[in-house]
Amino acid sequence: MQAHILIVDDDPGLRELLVDYLGQNGFEARAVPDGAALWSSLAAGPADLLILDLMLPGDDGLELCRQLRAGDERWRTLPVIMLTARGEETDRIVGLEIGADDYLPKPFNPRELLARIRGLLRRSRMVREQQGQQGEEAGQGLCFRFAGWLLDPDAHTLTAPDGEVHTLGGADTRLLQALAAQPGRALSRDRIMDITRGRDASPYDRSIDVQVSRLRRLLGDDAREQRIIRTLRNEGYLMACDVERVN
């Protein structure tokens, strides 16, 4: 079955090039020029992955990604590759902080984009399979309670001790679920990259540091005390508090 790729870019030449190139490589691709057309396209048909340009008329790529992650449940975990024309590290970090799964600076080689698309889709399939196995072993709808917080992986929500509900992106949900499922056991950086971004990610990418820092801020976990997510030098990260599995 062909994966559906949705491209949002205001450059008509690039849109045509990517639709043709991805079509030649086994994908069903469609392209739109801006955020308004993005929402119309998502409402009209499914998408398995989104390629989102940073610089767009109206709402830019960062704002559109933020709306996706906070909006309709169907699109909260949609894999997003962000295209950054300026190629600045700050743009890439901000994009990852608000929920993009990967980024690619312009100009880029279409073969590299193709590799990143395949990597993200492969990771998404792997995660779905793992979640299915976990569901069979531990029961569907399993949630995790720790330090007063409640993680619901199926709903991609994290409920604070005071009852406030936060929506998580797919990568954050997968990382927090993996840590909570094995409290006291370290996850290596390579394993985290597999879980959150796939095997095609660079081992030197700073996105893991950004992701853990983002989760710590949300959890109110002081980076010096590390009561919830602890860093182990040369080993990775682990859930340092007690975890209760609940239905």
MDAnalysis code that builds the backbone (N, CA, C; Angstrom):
import MDAnalysis as mda
import numpy as np

u = mda.Universe.empty(741, n_residues=247, atom_resindex=np.repeat(np.arange(247), 3), trajectory=True)
u.add_TopologyAttr("name", ["N", "CA", "C"] * 247)
u.add_TopologyAttr("resid", np.arange(1, 248))
u.add_TopologyAttr("resname", ["MET", "GLN", "ALA", "HIS", "ILE", "LEU", "ILE", "VAL", "ASP", "ASP", "ASP", "PRO", "GLY", "LEU", "ARG", "GLU", "LEU", "LEU", "VAL", "ASP", "TYR", "LEU", "GLY", "GLN", "ASN", "GLY", "PHE", "GLU", "ALA", "ARG", "ALA", "VAL", "PRO", "ASP", "GLY", "ALA", "ALA", "LEU", "TRP", "SER", "SER", "LEU", "ALA", "ALA", "GLY", "PRO", "ALA", "ASP", "LEU", "LEU", "ILE", "LEU", "ASP", "LEU", "MET", "LEU", "PRO", "GLY", "ASP", "ASP", "GLY", "LEU", "GLU", "LEU", "CYS", "ARG", "GLN", "LEU", "ARG", "ALA", "GLY", "ASP", "GLU", "ARG", "TRP", "ARG", "THR", "LEU", "PRO", "VAL", "ILE", "MET", "LEU", "THR", "ALA", "ARG", "GLY", "GLU", "GLU", "THR", "ASP", "ARG", "ILE", "VAL", "GLY", "LEU", "GLU", "ILE", "GLY", "ALA", "ASP", "ASP", "TYR", "LEU", "PRO", "LYS", "PRO", "PHE", "ASN", "PRO", "ARG", "GLU", "LEU", "LEU", "ALA", "ARG", "ILE", "ARG", "GLY", "LEU", "LEU", "ARG", "ARG", "SER", "ARG", "MET", "VAL", "ARG", "GLU", "GLN", "GLN", "GLY", "GLN", "GLN", "GLY", "GLU", "GLU", "ALA", "GLY", "GLN", "GLY", "LEU", "CYS", "PHE", "ARG", "PHE", "ALA", "GLY", "TRP", "LEU", "LEU", "ASP", "PRO", "ASP", "ALA", "HIS", "THR", "LEU", "THR", "ALA", "PRO", "ASP", "GLY", "GLU", "VAL", "HIS", "THR", "LEU", "GLY", "GLY", "ALA", "ASP", "THR", "ARG", "LEU", "LEU", "GLN", "ALA", "LEU", "ALA", "ALA", "GLN", "PRO", "GLY", "ARG", "ALA", "LEU", "SER", "ARG", "ASP", "ARG", "ILE", "MET", "ASP", "ILE", "THR", "ARG", "GLY", "ARG", "ASP", "ALA", "SER", "PRO", "TYR", "ASP", "ARG", "SER", "ILE", "ASP", "VAL", "GLN", "VAL", "SER", "ARG", "LEU", "ARG", "ARG", "LEU", "LEU", "GLY", "ASP", "ASP", "ALA", "ARG", "GLU", "GLN", "ARG", "ILE", "ILE", "ARG", "THR", "LEU", "ARG", "ASN", "GLU", "GLY", "TYR", "LEU", "MET", "ALA", "CYS", "ASP", "VAL", "GLU", "ARG", "VAL", "ASN"])
u.atoms.positions = np.array([
    [0.837, -1.198, 0.000],
    [0.000, 0.000, 0.000],
    [0.872, 1.248, 0.000],
    [0.597, 2.185, -0.887],
    [1.392, 3.399, -0.993],
    [1.176, 4.313, 0.207],
    [2.279, 4.887, 0.711],
    [2.166, 5.894, 1.757],
    [1.805, 7.227, 1.116],
    [0.983, 8.006, 1.811],
    [0.536, 9.308, 1.318],
    [1.411, 10.410, 1.929],
    [2.065, 11.175, 1.074],
    [2.937, 12.262, 1.521],
    [2.289, 13.586, 1.140],
    [2.156, 14.479, 2.117],
    [1.611, 15.816, 1.869],
    [2.736, 16.838, 1.988],
    [2.888, 17.677, 0.968],
    [3.949, 18.681, 0.902],
    [3.325, 20.067, 1.002],
    [3.865, 20.906, 1.885],
    [3.405, 22.288, 2.005],
    [4.596, 23.202, 1.722],
    [4.578, 23.866, 0.575],
    [5.678, 24.755, 0.185],
    [5.131, 25.775, -0.801],
    [5.563, 27.031, -0.676],
    [5.031, 28.074, -1.552],
    [5.786, 28.183, -2.877],
    [6.783, 27.331, -3.092],
    [7.538, 27.334, -4.346],
    [6.898, 26.324, -5.303],
    [6.212, 26.790, -6.368],
    [5.520, 25.853, -7.261],
    [6.469, 24.893, -7.963],
    [7.687, 25.371, -8.279],
    [8.646, 24.497, -8.933],
    [9.070, 23.349, -8.033],
    [9.319, 23.644, -6.757],
    [9.711, 22.604, -5.820],
    [8.557, 21.645, -5.560],
    [7.342, 22.169, -5.478],
    [6.189, 21.295, -5.287],
    [6.076, 20.285, -6.418],
    [6.204, 20.774, -7.653],
    [6.093, 19.884, -8.806],
    [7.219, 18.857, -8.813],
    [8.431, 19.313, -8.506],
    [9.582, 18.406, -8.487],
    [9.391, 17.289, -7.462],
    [8.949, 17.653, -6.245],
    [8.811, 16.650, -5.184],
    [7.668, 15.690, -5.463],
    [6.556, 16.189, -5.976],
    [5.441, 15.298, -6.305],
    [5.874, 14.274, -7.344],
    [6.577, 14.735, -8.397],
    [7.047, 13.822, -9.443],
    [8.074, 12.834, -8.890],
    [9.035, 13.342, -8.127],
    [10.116, 12.491, -7.625],
    [9.582, 11.430, -6.658],
    [8.732, 11.843, -5.731],
    [8.194, 10.881, -4.773],
    [7.266, 9.880, -5.459],
    [6.528, 10.346, -6.467],
    [5.676, 9.430, -7.221],
    [6.486, 8.366, -7.939],
    [7.651, 8.758, -8.468],
    [8.532, 7.809, -9.145],
    [9.161, 6.803, -8.181],
    [9.137, 7.133, -6.882],
    [9.758, 6.263, -5.887],
    [8.736, 5.573, -4.976],
    [7.525, 5.397, -5.507],
    [6.566, 4.543, -4.831],
    [5.629, 5.205, -3.848],
    [5.606, 6.541, -3.800],
    [4.719, 7.235, -2.872],
    [3.588, 7.932, -3.624],
    [2.503, 8.147, -2.940],
    [1.444, 8.987, -3.470],
    [1.594, 10.358, -2.828],
    [1.957, 11.352, -3.616],
    [2.285, 12.672, -3.075],
    [1.344, 13.724, -3.630],
    [1.006, 14.679, -2.783],
    [0.244, 15.843, -3.208],
    [0.852, 17.056, -2.520],
    [0.677, 18.229, -3.126],
    [1.347, 19.427, -2.625],
    [0.398, 20.606, -2.613],
    [0.557, 21.450, -1.586],
    [-0.255, 22.654, -1.439],
    [0.663, 23.823, -1.090],
    [0.213, 25.089, -1.295],
    [1.112, 26.233, -1.138],
    [1.143, 26.901, 0.228],
    [0.147, 26.622, 1.105],
    [0.094, 27.388, 2.353],
    [-0.715, 26.651, 3.414],
    [-0.839, 27.280, 4.591],
    [-1.510, 26.652, 5.708],
    [-2.988, 26.416, 5.469],
    [-3.673, 27.376, 4.833],
    [-5.102, 27.195, 4.571],
    [-5.347, 25.961, 3.718],
    [-4.501, 25.785, 2.705],
    [-4.638, 24.615, 1.832],
    [-4.234, 23.334, 2.567],
    [-3.324, 23.452, 3.529],
    [-2.942, 22.282, 4.336],
    [-4.152, 21.714, 5.061],
    [-4.896, 22.582, 5.774],
    [-6.054, 22.093, 6.530],
    [-7.113, 21.524, 5.615],
    [-7.315, 22.137, 4.462],
    [-8.299, 21.616, 3.508],
    [-7.883, 20.246, 2.993],
    [-6.590, 20.086, 2.731],
    [-6.093, 18.818, 2.212],
    [-6.202, 17.712, 3.258],
    [-5.877, 18.035, 4.515],
    [-5.994, 17.037, 5.577],
    [-7.445, 16.630, 5.790],
    [-8.357, 17.569, 5.650],
    [-9.768, 17.256, 5.824],
    [-10.293, 16.388, 4.681],
    [-9.676, 16.539, 3.490],
    [-10.158, 15.825, 2.306],
    [-9.622, 14.409, 2.190],
    [-8.454, 14.138, 2.754],
    [-7.873, 12.814, 2.587],
    [-6.746, 12.554, 3.563],
    [-6.350, 11.289, 3.711],
    [-5.342, 10.924, 4.703],
    [-3.939, 11.354, 4.296],
    [-3.067, 11.427, 5.273],
    [-1.646, 11.685, 5.044],
    [-0.863, 10.837, 6.039],
    [0.206, 10.229, 5.565],
    [1.059, 9.419, 6.431],
    [2.290, 10.180, 6.880],
    [2.616, 11.272, 6.188],
    [3.786, 12.075, 6.530],
    [3.627, 13.450, 5.906],
    [4.102, 14.468, 6.611],
    [3.999, 15.848, 6.149],
    [5.387, 16.442, 5.959],
    [5.607, 17.038, 4.783],
    [6.810, 17.827, 4.515],
    [6.390, 19.283, 4.583],
    [6.942, 20.032, 5.542],
    [6.435, 21.366, 5.870],
    [7.547, 22.402, 5.766],
    [7.382, 23.351, 4.859],
    [8.367, 24.430, 4.710],
    [8.247, 25.397, 5.880],
    [9.379, 25.915, 6.326],
    [9.367, 26.874, 7.431],
    [8.808, 28.220, 6.999],
    [9.266, 28.739, 5.851],
    [8.882, 30.076, 5.387],
    [7.675, 29.962, 4.458],
    [6.497, 30.331, 4.979],
    [5.264, 30.246, 4.210],
    [4.486, 31.564, 4.357],
    [3.659, 31.908, 3.383],
    [2.786, 33.072, 3.544],
    [1.728, 32.779, 4.605],
    [1.320, 33.787, 5.364],
    [0.368, 33.555, 6.443],
    [1.068, 32.864, 7.598],
    [0.436, 31.846, 8.167],
    [1.066, 31.085, 9.241],
    [2.297, 30.369, 8.707],
    [3.449, 30.551, 9.391],
    [4.660, 29.875, 8.925],
    [4.669, 28.422, 9.389],
    [5.722, 27.688, 9.001],
    [5.785, 26.271, 9.320],
    [5.797, 25.988, 10.805],
    [6.454, 26.848, 11.592],
    [6.495, 26.640, 13.039],
    [5.098, 26.728, 13.637],
    [4.342, 27.732, 13.229],
    [2.989, 27.898, 13.761],
    [2.080, 26.755, 13.314],
    [2.209, 26.336, 12.070],
    [1.387, 25.231, 11.585],
    [1.716, 23.933, 12.323],
    [2.989, 23.694, 12.592],
    [3.379, 22.505, 13.340],
    [2.816, 22.575, 14.758],
    [2.880, 23.743, 15.367],
    [2.332, 23.929, 16.716],
    [0.824, 23.635, 16.728],
    [0.112, 24.105, 15.702],
    [-1.328, 23.865, 15.624],
    [-1.634, 22.394, 15.410],
    [-0.826, 21.730, 14.608],
    [-1.013, 20.292, 14.391],
    [-0.895, 19.520, 15.698],
    [0.133, 19.832, 16.480],
    [0.393, 19.083, 17.709],
    [-0.633, 19.378, 18.800],
    [-1.296, 20.518, 18.711],
    [-2.274, 20.876, 19.739],
    [-3.708, 20.715, 19.254],
    [-3.894, 20.269, 18.007],
    [-5.223, 20.244, 17.423],
    [-5.861, 18.876, 17.368],
    [-6.429, 18.571, 16.207],
    [-7.167, 17.330, 16.005],
    [-6.308, 16.124, 16.368],
    [-6.901, 15.180, 17.099],
    [-6.154, 14.005, 17.565],
    [-5.558, 13.213, 16.418],
    [-6.189, 13.254, 15.241],
    [-5.682, 12.489, 14.098],
    [-4.313, 12.963, 13.646],
    [-3.986, 14.246, 13.898],
    [-2.753, 14.806, 13.347],
    [-1.688, 15.070, 14.411],
    [-1.964, 14.753, 15.660],
    [-1.006, 15.046, 16.721],
    [0.280, 14.235, 16.562],
    [0.185, 13.044, 15.990],
    [1.368, 12.191, 15.836],
    [1.783, 12.039, 14.372],
    [1.215, 12.866, 13.475],
    [1.603, 12.810, 12.064],
    [3.089, 13.149, 11.935],
    [3.905, 12.266, 11.357],
    [5.330, 12.581, 11.195],
    [5.529, 13.836, 10.345],
    [6.394, 14.732, 10.824],
    [6.629, 16.010, 10.144],
    [8.116, 16.190, 9.875],
    [8.454, 16.425, 8.622],
    [9.799, 16.841, 8.234],
    [9.720, 18.316, 7.880],
    [10.504, 19.133, 8.565],
    [10.463, 20.575, 8.316],
    [11.618, 20.991, 7.408],
    [11.305, 21.789, 6.395],
    [12.313, 22.327, 5.487],
    [12.675, 23.732, 5.947],
    [13.973, 23.966, 6.150],
    [14.427, 25.263, 6.664],
    [15.337, 25.917, 5.641],
    [14.811, 26.950, 4.972],
    [15.574, 27.613, 3.917],
    [16.817, 28.285, 4.455],
    [16.724, 28.833, 5.662],
    [17.867, 29.559, 6.217],
    [18.932, 28.613, 6.765],
    [18.540, 27.417, 7.118],
    [19.505, 26.432, 7.592],
    [20.135, 26.775, 8.924],
    [19.517, 27.687, 9.701],
    [20.098, 28.085, 10.974],
    [19.744, 27.074, 12.060],
    [20.703, 26.818, 12.952],
    [20.482, 25.839, 14.002],
    [19.316, 26.238, 14.891],
    [19.145, 27.539, 15.154],
    [18.049, 27.991, 16.008],
    [16.701, 27.595, 15.421],
    [16.528, 27.766, 14.106],
    [15.272, 27.381, 13.459],
    [15.014, 25.896, 13.624],
    [16.054, 25.091, 13.452],
    [15.886, 23.646, 13.551],
    [15.523, 23.239, 14.974],
    [16.191, 23.833, 15.953],
    [15.919, 23.484, 17.349],
    [14.507, 23.878, 17.736],
    [14.079, 25.081, 17.339],
    [12.712, 25.518, 17.650],
    [11.704, 24.578, 17.005],
    [11.954, 24.184, 15.761],
    [11.056, 23.248, 15.085],
    [10.943, 21.936, 15.827],
    [12.060, 21.398, 16.285],
    [12.035, 20.156, 17.041],
    [11.349, 20.331, 18.382],
    [11.521, 21.493, 18.994],
    [10.909, 21.742, 20.298],
    [9.386, 21.759, 20.212],
    [8.829, 22.212, 19.112],
    [7.376, 22.286, 19.020],
    [6.768, 21.047, 18.388],
    [7.594, 20.047, 18.061],
    [7.018, 18.772, 17.657],
    [7.387, 18.240, 16.296],
    [8.228, 18.931, 15.505],
    [8.677, 18.355, 14.243],
    [9.542, 17.130, 14.528],
    [9.470, 16.127, 13.653],
    [10.227, 14.898, 13.858],
    [11.605, 14.946, 13.218],
    [11.753, 15.752, 12.193],
    [13.039, 15.825, 11.501],
    [13.084, 17.152, 10.756],
    [14.245, 17.519, 10.250],
    [14.398, 18.758, 9.497],
    [15.411, 18.535, 8.386],
    [15.323, 19.387, 7.368],
    [16.256, 19.313, 6.252],
    [16.459, 20.726, 5.721],
    [17.706, 21.240, 5.747],
    [17.947, 22.606, 5.242],
    [17.939, 22.644, 3.719],
    [17.394, 23.718, 3.171],
    [17.449, 23.953, 1.725],
    [18.758, 24.641, 1.371],
    [19.283, 24.388, 0.176],
    [18.841, 23.377, -0.794],
    [19.248, 21.979, -0.337],
    [18.511, 20.974, -0.771],
    [18.793, 19.616, -0.337],
    [18.786, 18.670, -1.536],
    [19.392, 17.524, -1.346],
    [19.381, 16.478, -2.357],
    [18.092, 15.673, -2.193],
    [17.291, 15.533, -3.235],
    [16.044, 14.769, -3.100],
    [16.269, 13.356, -2.571],
    [17.430, 12.778, -2.858],
    [17.695, 11.423, -2.351],
    [17.813, 11.420, -0.830],
    [18.349, 12.518, -0.261],
    [18.411, 12.590, 1.200],
    [17.018, 12.729, 1.782],
    [16.180, 13.544, 1.165],
    [14.803, 13.657, 1.636],
    [14.103, 12.309, 1.565],
    [14.316, 11.588, 0.485],
    [13.702, 10.270, 0.331],
    [14.146, 9.325, 1.450],
    [15.432, 9.368, 1.789],
    [15.938, 8.513, 2.865],
    [15.307, 8.876, 4.199],
    [15.138, 10.160, 4.454],
    [14.537, 10.590, 5.714],
    [13.061, 10.209, 5.776],
    [12.351, 10.328, 4.664],
    [10.951, 9.911, 4.622],
    [10.834, 8.426, 4.926],
    [11.645, 7.626, 4.268],
    [11.581, 6.178, 4.497],
    [11.946, 5.829, 5.933],
    [12.931, 6.547, 6.490],
    [13.315, 6.291, 7.871],
    [12.192, 6.599, 8.847],
    [11.520, 7.737, 8.652],
    [10.422, 8.108, 9.544],
    [9.248, 7.139, 9.424],
    [8.917, 6.754, 8.207],
    [7.815, 5.814, 8.024],
    [8.152, 4.446, 8.600],
    [9.393, 4.033, 8.440],
    [9.815, 2.745, 9.019],
    [9.722, 2.789, 10.538],
    [10.167, 3.896, 11.128],
    [10.080, 4.041, 12.582],
    [8.636, 4.046, 13.058],
    [7.757, 4.721, 12.306],
    [6.348, 4.763, 12.689],
    [5.741, 3.366, 12.683],
    [6.087, 2.581, 11.666],
    [5.588, 1.198, 11.624],
    [6.137, 0.391, 12.791],
    [7.424, 0.579, 13.090],
    [8.051, -0.148, 14.193],
    [7.368, 0.188, 15.515],
    [7.078, 1.465, 15.721],
    [6.430, 1.880, 16.966],
    [5.040, 1.281, 17.075],
    [4.287, 1.281, 15.964],
    [2.931, 0.701, 16.002],
    [2.992, -0.781, 16.331],
    [3.979, -1.478, 15.756],
    [4.124, -2.899, 16.053],
    [4.488, -3.127, 17.514],
    [5.402, -2.298, 18.036],
    [5.787, -2.424, 19.438],
    [4.625, -2.138, 20.357],
    [3.825, -1.132, 20.014],
    [2.667, -0.802, 20.837],
    [1.651, -1.931, 20.808],
    [1.516, -2.579, 19.636],
    [0.610, -3.716, 19.564],
    [1.074, -4.860, 20.434],
    [2.386, -5.144, 20.425],
    [2.932, -6.204, 21.264],
    [2.765, -5.860, 22.735],
    [3.029, -4.602, 23.083],
    [2.871, -4.182, 24.474],
    [1.417, -4.284, 24.905],
    [0.502, -3.963, 23.974],
    [-0.908, -4.047, 24.300],
    [-1.334, -5.485, 24.564],
    [-0.805, -6.425, 23.765],
    [-1.135, -7.826, 23.961],
    [-0.592, -8.338, 25.284],
    [0.609, -7.872, 25.665],
    [1.238, -8.358, 26.879],
    [0.668, -7.692, 28.130],
    [0.391, -6.398, 28.045],
    [0.018, -5.663, 29.249],
    [-1.430, -5.183, 29.264],
    [-2.162, -5.393, 28.160],
    [-3.539, -4.935, 28.109],
    [-3.640, -3.591, 27.413],
    [-4.710, -3.414, 26.636],
    [-4.878, -2.171, 25.907],
    [-5.184, -1.014, 26.862],
    [-4.885, 0.210, 26.426],
    [-5.224, 1.380, 27.204],
    [-4.378, 1.570, 28.444],
    [-3.168, 1.011, 28.457],
    [-2.315, 1.110, 29.636],
    [-1.766, 2.525, 29.774],
    [-1.878, 3.083, 30.994],
    [-1.330, 4.396, 31.300],
    [-0.262, 4.255, 32.381],
    [0.490, 5.321, 32.601],
    [1.587, 5.295, 33.568],
    [1.441, 6.481, 34.516],
    [1.489, 6.200, 35.821],
    [1.412, 7.255, 36.826],
    [2.763, 7.342, 37.538],
    [3.313, 8.557, 37.599],
    [4.613, 8.747, 38.237],
    [4.704, 10.176, 38.763],
    [5.228, 10.312, 39.969],
    [5.446, 11.628, 40.591],
    [4.222, 12.536, 40.499],
    [3.032, 11.950, 40.561],
    [1.801, 12.720, 40.484],
    [1.289, 12.965, 39.078],
    [2.069, 12.587, 38.067],
    [1.691, 12.779, 36.666],
    [1.051, 11.513, 36.121],
    [0.211, 11.655, 35.087],
    [-0.408, 10.513, 34.424],
    [-0.182, 10.619, 32.923],
    [0.516, 9.627, 32.372],
    [0.785, 9.578, 30.929],
    [-0.186, 8.603, 30.278],
    [-0.923, 9.094, 29.285],
    [-1.817, 8.251, 28.485],
    [-1.252, 8.198, 27.073],
    [-0.479, 7.145, 26.737],
    [0.169, 7.084, 25.417],
    [-0.819, 7.059, 24.258],
    [-1.973, 6.390, 24.439],
    [-2.936, 6.309, 23.340],
    [-3.514, 7.681, 23.001],
    [-3.780, 8.483, 24.027],
    [-4.349, 9.820, 23.807],
    [-3.281, 10.881, 23.606],
    [-2.004, 10.502, 23.812],
    [-0.886, 11.444, 23.711],
    [-1.089, 12.625, 24.660],
    [-1.480, 12.320, 25.888],
    [-1.696, 13.357, 26.892],
    [-0.886, 13.062, 28.150],
    [-0.514, 14.121, 28.834],
    [0.180, 14.041, 30.116],
    [-0.588, 14.948, 31.080],
    [-1.176, 14.334, 32.111],
    [-1.985, 15.082, 33.060],
    [-1.155, 15.425, 34.289],
    [-1.105, 16.709, 34.632],
    [-0.303, 17.200, 35.749],
    [-0.974, 16.862, 37.079],
    [-0.229, 16.925, 38.175],
    [-0.820, 16.676, 39.495],
    [-2.009, 17.576, 39.804],
    [-2.046, 18.794, 39.232],
    [-3.166, 19.696, 39.496],
    [-4.332, 19.491, 38.539],
    [-4.215, 18.490, 37.653],
    [-5.296, 18.167, 36.740],
    [-5.181, 18.779, 35.364],
    [-4.222, 19.662, 35.148],
    [-4.056, 20.265, 33.822],
    [-3.559, 19.211, 32.834],
    [-4.188, 19.177, 31.662],
    [-3.858, 18.172, 30.655],
    [-2.993, 18.808, 29.566],
    [-1.856, 18.178, 29.291],
    [-0.946, 18.653, 28.249],
    [-0.945, 17.646, 27.098],
    [-1.010, 18.158, 25.870],
    [-0.914, 17.302, 24.691],
    [0.547, 17.144, 24.294],
    [0.964, 15.899, 24.038],
    [2.342, 15.613, 23.663],
    [2.434, 15.258, 22.185],
    [3.553, 15.605, 21.578],
    [3.838, 15.148, 20.233],
    [4.207, 13.670, 20.241],
    [4.253, 13.078, 19.062],
    [4.536, 11.650, 18.969],
    [5.877, 11.250, 19.555],
    [6.924, 12.031, 19.245],
    [8.260, 11.680, 19.730],
    [8.336, 11.772, 21.250],
    [7.737, 12.811, 21.837],
    [7.756, 12.955, 23.295],
    [6.969, 11.841, 23.964],
    [5.832, 11.487, 23.386],
    [5.034, 10.399, 23.944],
    [5.818, 9.099, 23.932],
    [6.474, 8.809, 22.803],
    [7.217, 7.551, 22.690],
    [8.375, 7.492, 23.674],
    [9.089, 8.598, 23.843],
    [10.220, 8.604, 24.767],
    [9.744, 8.442, 26.199],
    [8.736, 9.200, 26.600],
    [8.253, 9.129, 27.977],
    [7.652, 7.759, 28.264],
    [6.971, 7.175, 27.297],
    [6.412, 5.839, 27.477],
    [7.523, 4.804, 27.636],
    [8.564, 4.923, 26.816],
    [9.668, 3.967, 26.907],
    [10.373, 4.052, 28.256],
    [10.562, 5.268, 28.767],
    [11.194, 5.441, 30.068],
    [10.304, 4.904, 31.187],
    [8.999, 5.210, 31.114],
    [8.074, 4.791, 32.172],
    [7.865, 3.285, 32.184],
    [7.978, 2.654, 31.009],
    [7.762, 1.209, 30.939],
    [8.877, 0.425, 31.614],
    [10.051, 1.048, 31.761],
    [11.196, 0.361, 32.386],
    [11.875, 1.301, 33.384],
    [11.198, 1.649, 34.465],
    [11.795, 2.585, 35.434],
    [13.071, 2.009, 36.035],
    [14.071, 2.879, 36.180],
    [15.344, 2.443, 36.740],
    [16.288, 1.842, 35.727],
    [15.842, 1.666, 34.479],
    [16.697, 1.098, 33.433],
    [17.031, 2.180, 32.417],
    [18.309, 2.333, 32.118],
    [18.750, 3.408, 31.228],
    [18.455, 3.072, 29.774],
    [18.021, 4.114, 29.032],
    [17.901, 4.023, 27.585],
    [19.089, 4.763, 26.977],
    [19.830, 4.093, 26.107],
    [20.968, 4.739, 25.464],
    [20.485, 5.780, 24.472],
    [21.374, 6.697, 24.093],
    [21.022, 7.716, 23.098],
    [20.657, 7.060, 21.765],
    [21.375, 5.986, 21.379],
    [21.051, 5.309, 20.126],
    [19.636, 4.746, 20.170],
    [19.267, 4.165, 21.318],
    [17.929, 3.596, 21.446],
    [16.873, 4.705, 21.394],
    [17.157, 5.827, 22.016],
    [16.217, 6.941, 21.979],
    [16.051, 7.454, 20.553],
    [17.145, 7.527, 19.804],
    [17.055, 7.957, 18.412],
    [16.176, 7.005, 17.615],
    [16.315, 5.691, 17.845],
    [15.482, 4.716, 17.158],
    [14.013, 4.937, 17.487],
    [13.723, 5.169, 18.762],
    [12.347, 5.312, 19.216],
    [11.706, 6.582, 18.678],
    [12.451, 7.683, 18.709],
    [11.841, 8.980, 18.409],
    [12.030, 9.455, 16.978],
    [13.133, 9.066, 16.324],
    [13.397, 9.653, 15.009],
    [13.822, 8.654, 13.956],
    [14.051, 7.398, 14.303],
    [14.411, 6.411, 13.313],
    [15.903, 6.263, 13.135],
    [16.308, 5.249, 12.413],
    [17.713, 4.885, 12.303],
    [18.513, 5.769, 11.364],
    [17.843, 6.633, 10.605],
    [18.563, 7.496, 9.677],
    [19.022, 8.799, 10.321],
    [18.698, 9.001, 11.595],
    [19.098, 10.236, 12.268],
    [20.598, 10.231, 12.542],
    [21.173, 11.426, 12.580],
    [22.599, 11.551, 12.851],
    [22.889, 11.278, 14.320],
    [23.940, 10.500, 14.632],
    [24.267, 10.237, 16.032],
    [24.750, 11.477, 16.766],
    [25.048, 12.543, 16.042],
    [25.534, 13.770, 16.670],
    [24.434, 14.824, 16.781],
    [23.213, 14.454, 16.449],
    [22.118, 15.408, 16.459],
    [21.790, 15.839, 17.884],
    [21.516, 17.142, 18.061],
    [21.210, 17.676, 19.385],
    [19.746, 17.519, 19.763],
    [18.944, 16.923, 18.890],
    [17.514, 16.863, 19.156],
    [17.189, 16.067, 20.412],
    [17.990, 15.068, 20.765],
    [17.724, 14.295, 21.981],
    [17.872, 15.188, 23.203],
    [18.923, 15.993, 23.249],
    [19.103, 16.929, 24.365],
    [17.936, 17.903, 24.443],
    [17.507, 18.399, 23.287],
    [16.385, 19.331, 23.249],
    [15.124, 18.657, 23.768],
    [14.895, 17.420, 23.335],
    [13.689, 16.698, 23.722],
    [13.652, 16.436, 25.223],
    [14.747, 15.956, 25.780],
    [14.783, 15.684, 27.218],
    [14.619, 16.977, 28.009],
    [15.278, 18.045, 27.571],
    [15.138, 19.334, 28.264],
    [13.694, 19.819, 28.221],
    [13.032, 19.633, 27.077],
    [11.639, 20.048, 26.946],
    [10.749, 19.267, 27.918],
    [10.956, 17.951, 27.997],
    [10.153, 17.142, 28.907],
    [10.428, 17.516, 30.365],
    [11.675, 17.795, 30.693],
    [12.000, 18.190, 32.069],
    [11.307, 19.498, 32.437],
    [11.283, 20.451, 31.509],
    [10.606, 21.722, 31.790],
    [9.120, 21.487, 32.026],
    [8.521, 20.647, 31.190],
    [7.098, 20.368, 31.336],
    [6.803, 19.688, 32.675],
    [7.666, 18.767, 33.082],
    [7.472, 18.021, 34.319],
    [7.917, 18.788, 35.559],
    [8.541, 19.953, 35.366],
    [9.077, 20.696, 36.502],
    [10.212, 19.952, 37.172],
    [10.971, 19.228, 36.370],
    [12.053, 18.396, 36.881],
    [13.364, 19.174, 36.779],
    [13.886, 19.628, 37.904],
    [15.113, 20.411, 37.934],
    [16.261, 19.599, 37.335],
    [16.961, 20.208, 36.373],
    [18.048, 19.498, 35.703],
    [19.169, 19.129, 36.658],
    [19.278, 19.838, 37.788],
    [20.327, 19.522, 38.753],
    [19.902, 18.395, 39.693],
    [18.637, 18.384, 40.105],
    [18.172, 17.337, 41.016],
    [17.745, 16.071, 40.279],
    [17.098, 16.239, 39.108],
    [16.697, 15.120, 38.253],
    [15.916, 14.069, 39.047],
    [14.777, 14.471, 39.577],
    [13.943, 13.548, 40.355],
    [13.177, 12.577, 39.465],
    [12.901, 12.996, 38.211],
    [12.066, 12.159, 37.337],
    [12.899, 11.534, 36.217],
    [13.507, 12.360, 35.383],
    [14.360, 11.850, 34.296],
    [15.810, 12.114, 34.673],
    [16.557, 11.061, 34.827],
    [17.948, 11.192, 35.268],
    [18.901, 10.900, 34.115],
    [19.961, 11.682, 34.041],
    [21.015, 11.475, 33.054],
    [22.114, 10.615, 33.658],
    [22.494, 9.563, 32.951],
    [23.619, 8.729, 33.360],
    [24.730, 8.914, 32.342],
    [25.839, 9.444, 32.790],
    [26.946, 9.735, 31.883],
    [27.372, 8.473, 31.137],
    [27.499, 8.601, 29.829],
    [27.925, 7.528, 28.939],
    [26.948, 6.357, 28.869],
    [25.744, 6.510, 29.466],
    [24.755, 5.431, 29.409],
    [23.446, 5.882, 28.786],
    [22.972, 7.072, 29.140],
    [21.712, 7.538, 28.585],
    [20.823, 8.166, 29.634],
    [19.536, 7.865, 29.548],
    [18.548, 8.446, 30.454],
    [17.686, 7.349, 31.048],
    [17.183, 7.584, 32.277],
    [16.276, 6.628, 32.896],
    [15.197, 7.346, 33.697],
    [14.097, 6.640, 33.939],
    [13.051, 7.126, 34.813],
    [13.474, 6.840, 36.254],
    [13.702, 7.915, 37.036],
    [14.292, 7.761, 38.363],
    [13.256, 7.598, 39.467],
    [11.975, 7.794, 39.174],
    [10.949, 7.692, 40.205],
    [10.146, 6.407, 40.036],
    [9.339, 6.092, 41.028],
    [8.467, 4.922, 40.959],
    [7.372, 5.151, 39.904],
    [6.981, 4.082, 39.230],
    [5.952, 4.165, 38.181],
    [4.873, 3.118, 38.456],
    [3.643, 3.556, 38.358],
    [2.489, 2.641, 38.532],
    [1.773, 2.510, 37.192],
    [1.527, 1.291, 36.771],
    [0.765, 1.058, 35.547],
    [-0.707, 1.005, 35.881],
    [-1.514, 1.776, 35.162],
    [-2.943, 1.825, 35.442],
    [-3.718, 1.696, 34.143],
    [-4.947, 1.182, 34.257],
    [-5.826, 1.033, 33.082],
    [-6.721, 2.256, 32.945],
])
